[in-house]
Amino acid sequence: MALNQPLLTLLALDRFPTHRGAASSVQAFFSLSVTTVSGLLSPLVSKSPFSLATVALAINLVGFFLWLLSVKKTEGVAHEVIASE
């Protein structure tokens, strides 16, 4: 994750070129929030490797489905922008 963080930060900032400061703050807040939740959740589920793997899979699936939702919303916006031009 540490290798991806600079790239993800730039991608998040590029979505809002006129509001880079606000986008940076929101991105940092969400990054710290996810890290905090993961840090609190890890000791609770690390009693067995199976429970740790199950929770890791669940978190990844939630992230994947949230990404799918964002892609669908972005596609609709792109079509509207192209149609209005």
Secondary structure, DSSP 4 states (H G I P E B T S, - for coil): -TTTHHHHHHHHHHT-GGGHHHHHHHHHHHHHHHHHHHHHHHHHHTTSHHHHHHHHHHHHHHHHHHHHHHHHHHHHHHHHHHHH-
